[in-house]
Amino acid sequence: MNARKMFDEMPKKNAVTFSAMISEYSMSDRESSLELLRWLPERTPTIWALLIGDFMKMARALFDQMSVKNVFVWSSMITGYFKKGGSNLAQSLFENIPVLNLVNWNALIAGYIQIGCYEKALEAFEQMQEDRFQPDEFTIASLLSACGQLDSLHHGKMIHKIIKRSGIKMNL
């Protein structure tokens, strides 16, 4: 008897059994995986974290098969790794981007802020500037969030100077 048939015949299914089946399908049968996801009875943060991890494995497999990767593909993978909690994987992927651009930098900075690594976000910003990339309003909005969380007046003043010097309009 195959796993899906056993699953379908189970009288009581729970988040663990759904998660196991979704995980099984995530690499081979995307449609079945998504179908089961729609029927998932419990949608707790823990279950979502497990599922995102499985979908990131599938996303990485697809990513690795792509012959051409654009800025949005790279940035989506970085964002996905941060959402999964894989900051090391996100950083490693970032470091392997053949031609960096501002969208990639923004994904990295926002990702670090999302997981509470505000100092790392500011370090990434400093590296971004050393690499001669100019921030945009998205970069600045992310950095202001980091400064607020760190209670860093010094960094806040630095960001303010950058806004004044560059003429960035904050329309967010």
C-alpha positions in Angstrom: 0.0 0.0 0.0 1.5 3.4 -0.9 1.8 6.3 1.5 -0.9 8.4 0.0 -3.4 5.6 0.1 -2.7 5.0 3.7 -2.9 8.7 4.4 -6.3 9.0 2.6 -7.7 6.1 4.6 -6.6 7.4 8.0 -9.7 8.2 10.1 -8.0 11.1 11.9 -5.3 13.2 10.3 -3.4 15.8 12.2 -0.7 18.4 11.4 2.1 15.8 11.8 0.6 13.4 9.2 -0.2 16.3 6.8 3.3 17.7 7.3 4.9 14.3 6.5 2.9 13.9 3.3 3.5 17.5 2.2 7.2 17.0 2.8 7.1 13.8 0.8 5.4 15.4 -2.1 7.4 18.7 -2.0 10.2 17.4 -4.1 8.3 15.2 -6.6 4.7 16.2 -6.9 4.2 20.0 -6.3 0.5 19.9 -7.2 -0.3 17.2 -4.6 1.8 19.0 -2.1 -0.1 22.3 -2.6 -3.4 20.4 -2.5 -2.6 18.9 0.9 -1.4 22.3 2.1 -4.9 23.7 1.4 -6.5 21.0 3.5 -4.0 21.3 6.4 -6.2 21.5 9.6 -3.7 23.2 11.9 -1.7 26.1 10.7 0.6 26.9 13.6 3.9 28.8 13.2 5.8 25.5 13.9 4.0 23.7 11.1 4.5 26.6 8.7 8.2 26.7 9.5 8.6 23.0 8.8 6.7 23.4 5.5 8.6 26.4 4.4 11.8 24.4 4.9 10.5 21.7 2.6 9.4 24.2 0.0 12.8 25.9 0.2 14.4 22.5 -0.6 12.2 22.3 -3.6 12.9 25.9 -4.6 16.6 25.3 -4.3 16.4 22.2 -6.5 14.6 24.2 -9.1 17.0 27.2 -8.7 20.0 24.9 -9.2 18.5 23.6 -12.4 17.9 27.1 -13.9 20.3 28.1 -16.6 19.5 31.8 -16.3 18.9 33.5 -13.0 17.8 37.1 -12.8 18.0 39.5 -9.9 14.5 38.6 -8.7 15.3 34.9 -8.6 18.4 35.5 -6.6 16.6 37.9 -4.2 13.6 35.6 -3.8 15.9 32.7 -2.7 17.7 35.0 -0.3 14.4 36.2 1.2 13.1 32.6 1.4 16.2 31.4 3.3 15.8 34.3 5.8 12.1 33.4 6.3 13.1 29.8 6.9 15.8 31.0 9.4 18.7 30.1 7.2 20.7 33.2 7.4 24.0 31.4 6.7 22.4 29.9 3.6 21.1 33.3 2.5 24.5 34.9 3.1 26.3 32.1 1.2 23.9 32.4 -1.7 24.3 36.2 -1.7 28.1 35.7 -1.9 27.7 33.6 -5.0 25.7 36.0 -7.0 27.8 36.7 -10.1 26.7 40.3 -10.6 25.3 42.1 -7.5 22.8 44.9 -7.7 20.8 47.0 -5.2 17.8 44.6 -5.2 20.1 41.8 -3.9 21.6 44.1 -1.2 18.2 45.2 -0.1 17.1 41.5 0.2 20.1 40.8 2.4 19.7 43.8 4.6 16.0 43.3 5.0 16.5 39.6 5.7 18.9 40.4 8.6 16.5 42.9 10.0 13.6 40.4 9.7 15.4 37.9 11.9 16.6 40.5 14.4 20.2 40.7 13.3 20.3 44.5 13.2 24.1 44.8 13.5 24.6 42.4 10.6 22.2 44.5 8.6 24.2 47.6 9.3 27.4 45.7 8.5 25.9 44.6 5.2 25.0 48.2 4.4 28.5 49.3 5.1 29.8 46.7 2.8 27.2 47.8 0.2 28.6 51.3 0.3 32.2 50.0 0.1 31.1 48.2 -3.1 29.9 51.6 -4.3 26.1 50.9 -4.3 23.9 53.8 -3.5 20.9 53.1 -1.2 17.3 53.7 -2.3 14.2 54.4 -0.2 13.8 50.6 0.5 17.4 50.4 1.9 16.8 53.5 4.0 13.5 52.3 5.4 15.1 49.0 6.4 18.0 50.7 8.0 15.8 53.1 10.0 14.0 50.1 11.4 17.4 48.6 12.4 18.5 51.9 14.0 15.2 52.1 15.9 15.6 48.5 17.2 19.2 49.2 18.3 18.4 52.5 19.8 21.4 53.8 17.8 21.4 57.5 17.5 24.8 57.4 15.8 23.5 55.1 13.0 20.3 57.1 12.8 22.3 60.3 12.2 24.4 58.5 9.7 21.2 57.5 7.8 19.8 61.0 8.0 23.0 62.4 6.4 22.8 59.8 3.6 19.2 60.9 3.0 20.1 64.6 2.8 23.2 64.0 0.7 21.5 61.7 -1.8 18.2 63.5 -2.0 16.3 60.2 -1.5 12.5 60.8 -1.2 10.9 58.7 1.4 7.5 57.8 -0.1 7.0 54.5 1.6 
